Amino acid sequence: MTTIKSKRVAAAGLAIVLALSLTACSGMSKRDRNTAIGAGAGAVGGSILTNGSGLGTIGGAAVGGIIGHQVD
């Protein structure tokens, strides 16, 4: 029972941190914003595909950042 509560608290905390971090993007160029979005999406995808592996998360963020940087 406590693990379900702790997971919900962690998910809520993560959502709050992500929402607050988006305010830092206001002064970014379009390319910088695409890079950050690509890195974030790649990190989530890498984490999901590798069952939470740190190396998979970092690799996904790197690949996503590169792809996001190249998108115009």
URNOR-V869385 format. One record per pair of residues at least 4 apart in sequence whose ideal C-beta (glycine too) atoms are under 6 Angstrom apart, sorted by the first residue. I is the first residue (numbers start at 1). J is the second residue. If there is no record, write none. Layout:
i=I j=J
i=I j=J
This chain:
i=25 j=33
i=28 j=32
i=28 j=33
i=34 j=68
i=34 j=71
i=35 j=65
i=35 j=68
i=35 j=69
i=37 j=68
i=38 j=42
i=38 j=64
i=38 j=65
i=38 j=67
i=38 j=68
i=39 j=61
i=39 j=64
i=39 j=65
i=41 j=64
i=42 j=46
i=42 j=60
i=42 j=61
i=42 j=63
i=42 j=64
i=43 j=57
i=43 j=60
i=43 j=61
i=45 j=60
i=46 j=56
i=46 j=57
i=46 j=59
i=46 j=60
i=47 j=52
i=47 j=57
i=50 j=56
i=60 j=64
i=64 j=68
